[in-house]
Amino acid sequence: DVTASAANAIAVGLQATANSVDAVAIGTNANASGGKAVAIGAGNVAYGDGAVAIGDPSFASGTGAFTGGANNIANSDGTATATAANAANGAVAIGNNNKAIGQGSVALGNGSTAGAAGLAGNIAFGDGATAAASSGDVALGSGSVTTTAVGTASGVVNGTTYAFQGTNPTSTVSIGAPGAERTITNVAAGRISSTSTDAINGSQLAATNQAVDAIGAVVNNINVGGGIKYFHANSTAADSSATGTDSVAIGPVATATGTNAIAAGVNSSASDANASAFGSGAVASALDATAMGYISNASGQYSTAIGANANATATSSTAIGQNAFATGLQATALGMQANASAANALALGANSTAGNAGDVALGSGSVTDVAVGTPSTVINGTTYAFQGTTPTSTVSVGAVGAERTITNVAAGRISSTSTDAINGSQLAATNQAVDAIGTTLSTIGGSVTDLGNTINNIAG
């Protein structure tokens, strides 16, 4: 039988259950409860205001939690259940056999795991990717695995200790695994200063190496600083309305006015051709737009908004997650309160913000800033020009005071034209070269001090 036991609840399908106000359950054994939840597909369970579970079967527990695909889980403990006891607000799992464990965690791909009991804000993208060592971890790419973040406070060069910035990382971004590292290419030249936490590219390290090679003698000291069967509805509200050609409207006051439009849920609205709105108050008002979840809004052509109060307002924009906003052309915001406000911007993770065209914010709380080019530096009186000196946008993996390490970086190419990221082993080799210089220059001028600053900042 079918059960729709609360006001405005909708249940469609054998043994479908919608037992909370404004809940929607469609499919055999589908269950929506705990608030304005939406469960679509056989065996799906959604618990919590704005929670959405789509697929066969998937489990979404918590305000704004979302699962899409097969065998996905979004809750706080990783079990195949969705109850008040394991709610994880804003958790998102999309694909096959993925787990998003903890508030704001996001898992996409096949067999990926973002988070663990007690953690929050983790992201795992890719086949078998795992981000489960610390809250806020990010695993990008097939097989990528995070480990506990390790801070590097300082380095010793030629007997002198140099203090670094970003020395207390709160989590880790991994793009590979031990024995399966990846290169990071097309990295713009980072700022070089005693307070910089920018990634450095190969051309910048090459410039330092050239400066070391140019030293003709040895430096010892460098000093620097839910009717009818299978269909039940429980409501006294106005009927639904489907006025668009071939349109469908299900639920109190639901309206479908666009050709081929679909609206399901109390007060849902699909008002343009091919628009789809699922969930209480969901609105899809543009061509091919899709809105899914409580008061979600897709108002841009071809836009997609999934999750409680998710908003995708620009053409081809995508917002997934509670209170996620994608307001820029072709922008993507994924995660609770993620915000992508500029053209082609990408914000991935709870509370992440990408505010400039083409920017990428990776990880919970990550924030981008205006891209700043670094054209050159002066070492020992010689000016060294860098590659990647006019960056069009910025990739951020953290925020001021909440920096992350980037681990499992393959060794980048070192040349005057390289824009590859450099890993710690490559910088260590340069430091060894400095230590190996055997005699002392009789005069150490300001140019050598500048070299010391450069080496210190590359090490940081």
C-alpha positions in Angstrom: 0.0 0.0 0.0 0.9 3.7 -0.2 1.1 6.1 2.7 1.0 9.8 2.7 0.3 10.7 6.3 1.1 14.3 6.6 -0.2 17.6 5.1 0.7 18.2 1.5 2.6 14.9 1.4 2.8 12.9 -1.9 3.4 9.2 -2.2 3.4 7.3 -5.6 4.4 3.7 -5.9 4.0 0.3 -4.2 4.6 0.8 -0.4 5.8 4.3 -1.0 5.7 6.4 2.2 5.7 10.2 2.7 5.0 10.9 6.4 6.1 14.4 6.9 4.7 17.8 5.8 5.3 18.5 2.1 7.3 15.3 1.6 7.4 13.6 -1.8 8.0 9.8 -2.2 7.8 8.3 -5.8 8.7 4.6 -6.4 8.5 1.2 -4.8 9.4 1.4 -1.1 10.5 5.0 -1.5 10.4 6.8 1.8 10.5 10.5 2.5 10.3 11.8 6.1 11.6 14.2 8.7 10.6 17.4 6.7 10.2 18.5 3.1 12.1 15.5 1.8 12.1 14.0 -1.7 12.7 10.3 -2.5 12.4 9.3 -6.1 13.1 5.7 -7.2 12.8 2.2 -5.8 14.1 1.8 -2.3 15.3 5.4 -1.9 15.2 7.0 1.6 15.3 10.7 2.3 15.1 12.1 5.8 15.2 15.8 6.7 14.1 19.2 5.4 15.1 19.4 1.7 16.8 16.0 1.7 16.7 14.4 -1.8 17.4 10.7 -2.7 17.3 9.6 -6.3 18.4 6.2 -7.7 18.2 2.6 -6.7 18.6 2.6 -3.8 20.2 5.6 -2.1 20.0 7.1 1.3 20.1 10.9 2.1 19.8 12.0 5.8 20.0 15.6 6.9 18.8 19.0 5.9 19.7 19.5 2.3 21.4 16.1 2.0 21.4 14.7 -1.6 22.1 11.4 -3.3 21.8 10.6 -7.0 22.5 7.3 -8.7 22.9 3.8 -7.4 23.8 2.6 -3.9 24.8 6.1 -2.7 24.9 7.2 0.9 24.9 10.7 2.4 24.7 10.7 6.2 26.9 11.0 9.2 27.9 7.3 9.7 28.2 5.7 6.2 25.5 3.1 6.9 22.6 2.3 4.4 20.0 4.2 6.5 18.6 7.7 6.7 17.3 8.7 10.2 17.4 11.5 12.7 20.3 9.7 14.3 22.7 10.0 11.4 21.8 13.3 9.7 24.5 15.1 7.9 23.3 18.5 6.7 24.3 19.3 3.1 26.0 16.0 2.4 26.1 15.1 -1.4 26.8 11.7 -3.0 26.4 11.3 -6.8 27.2 8.3 -9.1 27.6 4.7 -8.0 28.4 3.3 -4.6 29.6 6.6 -3.2 29.6 7.7 0.4 29.5 11.3 1.6 29.9 11.0 5.4 29.6 14.1 7.5 28.1 17.6 7.2 28.9 19.3 3.9 30.8 16.3 2.5 30.7 15.6 -1.3 31.4 12.3 -3.1 31.2 11.9 -6.9 32.2 9.0 -9.1 32.3 5.3 -8.5 33.2 3.8 -5.1 34.4 7.1 -3.8 34.3 8.0 0.0 34.3 11.6 1.3 34.6 11.7 5.1 34.1 9.4 8.0 32.2 9.3 11.3 33.1 12.5 13.2 34.4 14.4 10.1 32.8 17.1 8.0 33.4 19.1 4.8 35.3 16.4 2.9 35.3 16.0 -0.9 36.1 12.9 -3.1 35.9 13.1 -6.9 36.8 10.0 -9.0 36.7 6.2 -9.2 37.8 5.0 -5.8 38.8 8.4 -4.5 39.0 8.6 -0.7 39.2 11.7 1.5 38.8 10.5 5.0 41.8 11.4 7.1 40.7 14.8 8.4 37.7 17.2 8.2 38.0 19.3 5.0 40.2 16.8 3.1 39.9 16.8 -0.8 40.7 13.8 -3.0 40.8 14.6 -6.7 41.0 11.9 -9.4 40.7 8.2 -9.7 42.4 6.4 -6.8 43.4 9.5 -5.0 43.8 9.1 -1.2 44.3 11.7 1.5 46.4 11.3 4.6 46.7 13.4 7.7 48.0 16.9 7.0 51.5 17.5 8.1 52.7 21.1 8.6 56.2 22.1 7.6 57.3 24.9 9.9 60.7 25.7 8.6 63.7 24.6 6.6 67.4 24.7 7.1 69.6 26.0 4.3 73.3 26.2 4.8 72.9 26.1 8.6 70.3 28.8 8.7 66.7 28.1 9.7 64.0 29.8 7.6 60.4 30.0 8.9 57.5 29.3 6.4 53.9 30.5 6.0 50.9 28.1 6.0 52.6 26.0 8.7 49.4 24.7 10.4 47.4 23.0 7.6 43.9 21.9 8.7 43.4 19.3 6.0 44.9 17.9 2.8 44.2 18.0 -1.0 45.5 14.9 -2.7 45.6 14.4 -6.5 47.1 10.8 -6.4 48.4 8.2 -4.0 51.8 6.8 -3.2 53.1 5.2 -6.3 50.4 6.9 -8.4 51.3 10.5 -8.3 50.1 13.1 -10.9 51.6 16.2 -12.2 49.9 19.6 -11.9 50.4 21.5 -15.1 49.6 25.1 -16.3 50.2 26.6 -12.9 50.6 30.3 -13.0 53.7 31.8 -11.4 52.9 32.3 -7.7 53.8 35.3 -5.6 57.2 35.1 -4.0 57.4 36.7 -0.6 57.9 35.8 3.0 54.1 35.7 3.5 53.1 33.9 0.3 51.2 30.5 0.3 50.9 30.4 -3.5 52.1 27.3 -5.5 55.3 27.8 -7.4 55.8 26.6 -11.0 58.8 25.1 -12.6 60.0 28.2 -14.3 60.3 29.9 -10.9 62.4 27.1 -9.5 64.5 27.0 -12.7 65.3 30.7 -12.1 66.6 29.9 -8.7 68.6 27.0 -10.0 70.2 29.3 -12.6 71.1 31.8 -9.9 72.8 29.0 -7.8 74.7 27.9 -10.9 75.9 31.4 -11.5 77.6 31.7 -8.1 81.3 31.4 -8.8 82.4 30.7 -5.3 81.0 29.3 -2.0 78.6 31.1 0.3 78.9 29.9 4.0 76.4 32.3 5.5 73.2 33.8 3.9 71.3 35.9 6.5 67.6 36.5 5.6 64.4 36.7 7.2 1.8 10.6 -0.8 -6.7 8.4 -4.1 -6.3 5.7 -6.3 -4.3 2.5 -5.8 -0.7 3.3 -5.7 -1.4 7.0 -5.6 -2.4 9.0 -2.5 -2.4 12.7 -1.7 -3.3 14.3 1.6 -4.1 18.0 1.2 -6.9 20.6 1.3 -4.9 23.1 -0.9 -5.8 24.1 -4.4 -5.4 21.5 -7.3 -2.4 21.3 -9.4 -2.4 22.8 -12.9 -0.7 21.5 -16.1 -1.4 23.9 -19.0 1.7 23.5 -21.1 1.6 21.0 -24.0 2.4 17.5 -22.8 3.2 18.9 -19.3 2.7 17.1 -15.9 1.9 18.6 -12.5 1.7 16.6 -9.3 0.9 18.0 -5.9 -1.1 20.9 -4.3 -0.8 24.1 -6.3 1.8 22.6 -8.5 1.9 24.3 -11.9 3.4 23.2 -15.2 3.0 25.8 -17.9 5.8 25.1 -20.2 5.8 22.6 -23.1 7.0 19.2 -21.8 7.4 20.7 -18.4 7.1 18.7 -15.1 6.3 20.0 -11.7 6.0 17.7 -8.6 5.5 18.9 -5.1 3.4 21.5 -3.3 3.8 25.0 -4.9 6.3 23.7 -7.4 6.5 25.5 -10.7 7.9 24.6 -14.1 7.2 27.5 -16.5 9.3 27.0 -19.6 9.9 24.3 -22.2 11.4 21.1 -20.9 11.6 22.6 -17.4 11.5 20.2 -14.4 10.7 21.1 -10.8 10.7 18.5 -8.0 10.0 19.3 -4.4 8.0 21.8 -2.2 8.4 25.3 -3.6 10.8 24.2 -6.3 10.9 26.6 -9.3 12.3 25.9 -12.8 11.6 29.0 -14.9 13.9 28.8 -17.9 14.4 26.6 -21.0 15.6 23.1 -20.1 16.1 24.2 -16.4 15.9 21.6 -13.6 15.2 22.4 -9.9 15.1 19.7 -7.3 14.7 20.2 -3.6 12.8 22.5 -1.2 12.5 26.0 -2.6 15.2 25.3 -5.1 15.4 27.7 -8.0 16.7 27.2 -11.6 16.1 30.4 -13.5 18.9 30.3 -16.1 18.6 28.5 -19.4 19.9 24.9 -19.2 20.6 25.5 -15.5 20.4 22.9 -12.7 19.7 23.5 -9.0 19.6 20.5 -6.6 19.2 20.8 -2.9 17.3 23.0 -0.4 17.3 26.6 -1.5 19.9 25.8 -4.2 20.0 28.6 -6.8 21.2 28.4 -10.4 20.4 31.7 -12.0 22.7 32.0 -15.0 22.7 30.2 -18.4 24.2 26.7 -18.0 24.9 27.2 -14.4 24.8 24.3 -11.8 24.2 24.5 -8.1 24.1 21.3 -6.0 23.8 21.4 -2.2 21.8 23.3 0.5 22.0 27.0 -0.1 24.4 26.6 -3.0 24.4 29.5 -5.4 25.7 29.5 -9.0 25.1 33.0 -10.4 27.7 33.2 -13.1 27.5 32.1 -16.7 28.4 28.3 -16.8 29.4 28.5 -13.2 29.2 25.5 -10.9 28.7 25.4 -7.1 28.8 22.1 -5.4 28.4 21.7 -1.6 26.4 23.4 1.2 26.5 27.1 0.8 29.0 26.9 -2.0 29.0 30.1 -4.1 30.2 30.5 -7.7 29.4 34.0 -8.7 31.4 34.6 -11.9 31.5 33.2 -15.4 32.9 29.7 -15.6 33.7 29.8 -11.9 33.8 26.5 -9.9 33.2 26.2 -6.1 33.5 22.7 -4.7 32.9 22.1 -1.0 30.8 23.5 1.9 31.1 27.3 2.2 33.5 27.5 -0.7 33.5 30.7 -2.8 34.8 31.3 -6.3 34.2 35.0 -7.1 36.2 35.7 -10.3 35.8 34.5 -13.9 37.4 31.1 -14.3 38.3 30.7 -10.6 38.3 27.3 -8.8 37.7 26.9 -5.1 38.5 23.4 -3.9 37.6 22.2 -0.4 35.3 23.3 2.4 35.7 27.0 3.2 38.1 27.6 0.3 38.0 31.2 -1.1 39.5 32.6 -4.3 41.1 36.0 -4.7 42.0 38.1 -7.7 44.7 36.4 -9.8 48.1 38.2 -9.4 50.8 37.7 -12.0 54.4 37.4 -11.0 56.5 38.3 -14.0 60.0 38.0 -12.7 62.4 38.3 -9.8 65.9 39.7 -9.2 68.5 37.4 -7.8 72.1 38.4 -7.2 71.6 41.5 -9.4 70.2 39.4 -12.3 66.5 39.6 -13.4 64.9 36.3 -14.1 61.7 36.2 -16.2 59.0 33.6 -15.3 56.4 31.7 -17.4 52.7 31.9 -16.6 53.0 35.5 -15.7 49.5 36.7 -16.8 47.1 34.2 -14.9 43.5 34.5 -16.0 42.1 33.1 -12.8 43.0 31.5 -9.5 42.7 28.0 -7.9 42.4 28.1 -4.1 42.6 25.0 -1.8 42.0 27.0 1.4 41.6 30.4 2.9 43.7 32.8 4.9 44.4 31.0 8.2 43.0 27.7 6.9 45.5 26.7 4.3 45.9 23.1 3.0 48.9 21.2 1.9 48.9 19.7 -1.7 50.3 16.2 -1.5 51.3 13.4 -3.9 52.4 16.0 -6.5 54.6 14.3 -9.2 57.9 16.0 -9.9 57.3 18.9 -12.4 59.4 19.8 -15.3 62.2 22.2 -14.5 63.0 24.6 -17.3 62.8 28.3 -18.1 59.5 27.6 -19.9 57.9 25.2 -17.4 54.6 26.0 -15.6 54.5 22.7 -13.7 54.1 22.6 -9.9 57.2 21.6 -8.1 57.3 19.1 -5.2 59.3 19.1 -2.0 61.9 16.7 -3.3 62.8 19.0 -6.1 63.3 22.0 -3.8 65.3 19.8 -1.5 67.7 19.0 -4.3 68.2 22.7 -4.9 68.8 23.2 -1.1 71.4 20.5 -1.2 73.2 22.3 -4.1 73.4 25.4 -1.9 74.7 23.5 1.0 77.4 21.8 -1.1 79.1 25.1 -2.0 82.5 24.9 -0.2 84.1 28.2 0.2 83.0 31.7 1.3 82.5 34.8 -0.9 84.5 37.6 0.4 81.7 40.0 -0.1 78.0 39.2 0.4 75.9 42.0 -1.0 72.2 42.8 -1.1 71.8 40.5 -4.2 72.8 37.4 -2.2 70.3 38.5 0.5 67.7 38.6 -2.2 68.6 35.1 -3.3 68.2 33.9 0.3 64.7 35.4 0.3 63.9 33.6 -3.0 65.1 30.2 -1.7 63.1 30.7 1.5 59.9 31.6 -0.3 60.2 28.6 -2.7 60.7 26.3 0.2 57.5 27.8 1.8 
